[in-house]
């Protein structure tokens, strides 16, 4: 693939991943995965920089039939590329076409080795290439234009985190029609706006101290005042969907209208809220 060329393998992901998936900060249990699959969600994304052995994946795939498992994301600073590649091939051999490898650079404020992150990401993708991890089965965490472009050139597409439908639309305009775009969006199932904002702020607070996220939000039009802790109502309402199931579904669907192929839903409010919220949303989302 020549410099600047867009990878054309992305569309193969679109039917497999489904229009909506579930994003969690830790692996769901196999039993939860079964329920998520029954509800019609296509993919479970696991964040929080999982270890390179990816040992959580097979137990989920063993208990389900069509559900995809994706990492959202493997951190290039903490997960050795060679070991990740070995894990990918182990999973792919046992469950062909059901695992998607998401990789990303994490946050400079929390990684001592975080130097020249763009080149480090390129080097990591080079190692995955050398170990024959196909571009069609991996995505890259991407916010800014440079890494979005890299995601299109070196993977099936982008997995933006903590963004808005406006960002999705900008990414689609930049990358064209064939590249896979799968944003994450947070939800709180409540009609109480103040409660939803309180819960949202508990999660978003960490990211308000991270330069890569703050810079991304500024590009979307948020001001310094919006992004001073604890975040303005305007900002929190943009990154956390709340209200009735129908209202939340409408908000999530704005990503699809803006050009997303898939939306990864992160349910806030505690572990007990996960399955009940997903069940409430399944109908309005038409998963």
Number of C-alpha atoms within 10 A of each C-alpha: 8 7 8 11 12 22 23 17 18 23 18 15 21 17 11 15 26 19 22 25 27 24 24 20 15 13 20 21 12 18 12 15 25 18 15 24 18 14 18 21 26 23 29 28 25 23 18 15 21 20 15 20 16 19 12 17 23 18 13 22 21 12 15 18 13 17 25 25 26 26 28 29 24 28 24 22 20 15 17 16 22 15 16 23 22 18 18 25 17 15 20 17 10 12 17 10 16 20 24 24 25 24 29 26 22 21 18 15 11 9 12 9 10 16 10 9 17 15 10 16 20 15 14 20 24 15 17 21 14 12 17 13 21 17 22 21 22 26 29 29 24 24 23 17 14 10 18 22 21 23 30 29 21 24 28 29 34 30 27 25 19 19 21 24 22 16 22 25 19 14 24 20 12 14 21 12 14 19 28 30 33 27 27 24 25 23 25 27 23 17 13 12 15 11 15 22 23 15 18 24 21 12 15 20 15 11 16 18 15 15 13 16 18 18 13 17 23 13 12 14 11 16 14 13 10 17 20 13 15 18 19 18 14 11 20 20 16 17 19 27 27 24 17 17 24 16 16 21 21 14 20 26 19 17 25 20 12 18 23 24 25 26 26 28 23 21 25 21 20 9 11 10 13 19 16 12 18 24 16 16 20 18 14 15 19 12 14
